[in-house]
Amino acid sequence: MCILLASMMSCSSAGKKEKDGTMIVNQDSVTDKGLQCMQRSEAKASFEYKGKKYESLVVRRPDETLPVVTNEQGERYADNRIRLRLTCEGKTVVDKEFTKEDFAGQVDAKFLKHAILEGMVYDKTSSAGILYAASVCYPQTDLYMPLRLTITANGNISIVREELMEDLYEEEKGE
């Protein structure tokens, strides 16, 4: 799941090839207000769940109207909004915009204050519902909180915090 989310984030925008053969990947941008912003991304997925065809669209966009996040070095970052639109055979199941505040019940307030909503991606289906992976992170670091959204066929959304790989490793070592 983490690899899937990381690959979506790193490949969310196409790069372009320079004349000398080097590849330039779209980089985060800086606004005229000095805010660093992640690139807008869009991820589509089609899948079947309980015999019906579903379409998923996840769009991440920086939003300068959200509170600015500042790191220890004083660098300022725009937070993101993520819109999740899930349809089943043309009918809307979910059409919701998320901010990091939607995950406040699963992420420590101290961490959340200095973090941004990094991304969300369709993962798989299970007997519980349609699963998405999401992450809230400190900008431009490896520090993040993995989250799992489960969406039922009638559009109910539940959110839980996933175990970090380090936590799982520590539990295995302690056994």
RODO-2510 file (C-alpha; in nm, 4 decimals, decimal comma):
residues 175
     n   res          X          Y          Z
     1     m     0,0000     0,0000     0,0000
     2     c     0,2765     0,2455     0,0965
     3     i     0,4650     0,1682    -0,2243
     4     l     0,1493     0,2268    -0,4252
     5     l     0,0916     0,5634    -0,2568
     6     a     0,4565     0,6656    -0,2987
     7     s     0,4573     0,5739    -0,6667
     8     m     0,1366     0,7683    -0,7238
     9     m     0,2849     1,0745    -0,5563
    10     s     0,6143     1,0558    -0,7446
    11     c     0,4494     0,9857    -1,0795
    12     s     0,1525     1,2141    -1,0440
    13     s     0,2834     1,4525    -1,3081
    14     a     0,4587     1,3650    -1,6276
    15     g     0,8154     1,4723    -1,6742
    16     k     0,9700     1,6117    -1,9890
    17     k     1,2849     1,5069    -2,1657
    18     e     1,5535     1,7685    -2,2261
    19     k     1,7726     1,7826    -2,5403
    20     d     2,0659     1,6214    -2,3570
    21     g     1,8504     1,3202    -2,2641
    22     t     1,7987     1,4093    -1,8983
    23     m     1,4491     1,3785    -1,7587
    24     i     1,2987     1,6679    -1,5646
    25     v     1,0117     1,5694    -1,3416
    26     n     0,7588     1,8394    -1,2617
    27     q     0,8683     1,9977    -0,9391
    28     d     0,6739     2,1582    -0,6602
    29     s     0,6202     2,5230    -0,7331
    30     v     0,6545     2,8405    -0,5304
    31     t     0,3745     3,0984    -0,5372
    32     d     0,4179     3,4746    -0,5493
    33     k     0,3460     3,4658    -0,1722
    34     g     0,6537     3,2474    -0,1157
    35     l     0,4501     2,9328    -0,0458
    36     q     0,5793     2,6013    -0,1736
    37     c     0,3028     2,4025    -0,3411
    38     m     0,2803     2,0416    -0,4515
    39     q     0,1796     1,9826    -0,8116
    40     r    -0,1844     1,9193    -0,8919
    41     s    -0,2430     1,5482    -0,9536
    42     e    -0,5233     1,3335    -1,0847
    43     a    -0,5619     0,9561    -1,0492
    44     k    -0,8373     0,7547    -1,2165
    45     a    -0,9250     0,3927    -1,1503
    46     s    -1,1917     0,1554    -1,2799
    47     f    -1,2816    -0,1627    -1,0949
    48     e    -1,5628    -0,4023    -1,0088
    49     y    -1,7115    -0,4380    -0,6644
    50     k    -1,9948    -0,6796    -0,5828
    51     g    -2,0606    -0,7314    -0,9530
    52     k    -2,0931    -0,3610    -1,0388
    53     k    -1,8573    -0,1317    -1,2293
    54     y    -1,7073     0,1613    -1,0388
    55     e    -1,5075     0,4647    -1,1500
    56     s    -1,2827     0,6523    -0,9102
    57     l    -1,1307     0,9966    -0,9583
    58     v    -0,8943     1,1478    -0,7005
    59     v    -0,7742     1,5041    -0,7610
    60     r    -0,5162     1,6729    -0,5374
    61     r    -0,4672     2,0468    -0,5601
    62     p    -0,2804     2,2953    -0,3446
    63     d    -0,5120     2,5396    -0,1700
    64     e    -0,3724     2,8702    -0,0465
    65     t    -0,6935     2,9381     0,1488
    66     l    -0,6050     2,6620     0,3965
    67     p    -0,3771     2,7439     0,6922
    68     v    -0,0102     2,7657     0,5890
    69     v     0,2248     2,4982     0,7246
    70     t     0,5717     2,6120     0,8366
    71     n     0,8584     2,3711     0,9035
    72     e     1,1453     2,4111     1,1527
    73     q     1,3572     2,5923     0,8907
    74     g     1,0813     2,8494     0,8389
    75     e     0,9869     2,7232     0,4937
    76     r     0,6185     2,7765     0,4203
    77     y     0,3916     2,5267     0,2439
    78     a     0,0420     2,5438     0,1029
    79     d    -0,1738     2,2537     0,2200
    80     n    -0,3764     2,0415    -0,0224
    81     r    -0,7391     1,9586    -0,0828
    82     i    -0,8215     1,6211    -0,2260
    83     r    -1,1480     1,5559    -0,4034
    84     l    -1,2666     1,1964    -0,4188
    85     r    -1,5408     1,1192    -0,6665
    86     l    -1,6649     0,7605    -0,6767
    87     t    -1,9399     0,6524    -0,9134
    88     c    -2,1146     0,3204    -0,9685
    89     e    -2,2610     0,2661    -1,3126
    90     g    -2,2962     0,6417    -1,3591
    91     k    -2,4488     0,7191    -1,0179
    92     t    -2,2515     0,9164    -0,7591
    93     v    -2,1575     0,7150    -0,4487
    94     v    -1,9153     0,9694    -0,2977
    95     d    -1,8217     1,3209    -0,4037
    96     k    -1,6229     1,4725    -0,1181
    97     e    -1,3353     1,7128    -0,0695
    98     f    -1,0897     1,6214     0,2047
    99     t    -0,8450     1,8364     0,3983
   100     k    -0,6068     1,7163     0,6675
   101     e    -0,8686     1,8162     0,9274
   102     d    -1,0832     1,5239     0,8092
   103     f    -0,8148     1,2976     0,9589
   104     a    -0,7810     1,4811     1,2931
   105     g    -0,9407     1,1902     1,4787
   106     q    -0,6606     0,9554     1,3651
   107     v    -0,3571     1,1860     1,3645
   108     d    -0,2030     1,3531     1,6691
   109     a    -0,2808     1,7279     1,6790
   110     k     0,0871     1,8179     1,7252
   111     f     0,1828     1,6221     1,4124
   112     l    -0,1149     1,7569     1,2189
   113     k    -0,0179     2,1188     1,2901
   114     h     0,3068     2,0841     1,0919
   115     a     0,1800     1,8411     0,8280
   116     i    -0,0007     1,8610     0,4955
   117     l    -0,2449     1,6244     0,3275
   118     e    -0,0094     1,4612     0,0812
   119     g    -0,2184     1,2202    -0,1190
   120     m    -0,4886     0,9619    -0,1623
   121     v    -0,5146     0,6697    -0,4017
   122     y    -0,7511     0,3809    -0,4718
   123     d    -0,5998     0,0627    -0,3267
   124     k    -0,8345    -0,2359    -0,3637
   125     t    -1,1729    -0,3778    -0,2765
   126     s    -1,2464    -0,6090     0,0153
   127     s    -1,5514    -0,7572     0,1811
   128     a    -1,5615    -0,4414     0,3992
   129     g    -1,5765    -0,2032     0,1032
   130     i    -1,3647    -0,0011    -0,1357
   131     l    -1,0257     0,0839     0,0145
   132     y    -0,8180     0,3961    -0,0387
   133     a    -0,4741     0,4764     0,1008
   134     a    -0,4067     0,8327     0,2155
   135     s    -0,1218     1,0087     0,3907
   136     v    -0,0653     1,3184     0,5990
   137     c     0,3031     1,4147     0,6074
   138     y     0,5611     1,6721     0,7025
   139     p     0,6328     1,8462     0,3707
   140     q     0,9325     1,7165     0,1746
   141     t     1,0244     1,4547     0,4370
   142     d     0,9704     1,0844     0,4964
   143     l     0,7650     1,1518     0,8109
   144     y     0,4033     1,0603     0,7417
   145     m     0,0917     0,8997     0,8860
   146     p    -0,0609     0,6334     0,6625
   147     l    -0,4395     0,6227     0,6661
   148     r    -0,7003     0,3866     0,5248
   149     l    -1,0418     0,4942     0,4038
   150     t    -1,3095     0,2296     0,3597
   151     i    -1,6137     0,3222     0,1547
   152     t    -1,9226     0,1042     0,1589
   153     a    -2,1448     0,0506    -0,1459
   154     n    -2,3922     0,3077    -0,0087
   155     g    -2,1208     0,5734     0,0382
   156     n    -2,0422     0,5532     0,4109
   157     i    -1,6787     0,6430     0,4801
   158     s    -1,4709     0,5193     0,7720
   159     i    -1,1115     0,6235     0,8361
   160     v    -0,8456     0,4414     1,0389
   161     r    -0,4765     0,5000     1,0896
   162     e    -0,2587     0,2273     0,9416
   163     e     0,0374     0,0795     1,1245
   164     l     0,3696     0,2292     1,0254
   165     m     0,6237    -0,0190     0,8922
   166     e     0,8591     0,0776     1,1776
   167     d     0,5862    -0,0068     1,4317
   168     l     0,5340    -0,3479     1,2752
   169     y     0,9101    -0,4127     1,2755
   170     e     0,9376    -0,3151     1,6428
   171     e     0,6487    -0,5466     1,7328
   172     e     0,8181    -0,8364     1,5507
   173     k     1,1506    -0,7680     1,7249
   174     g     0,9795    -0,7612     2,0648
   175     e     0,8216    -1,1057     2,0215
***
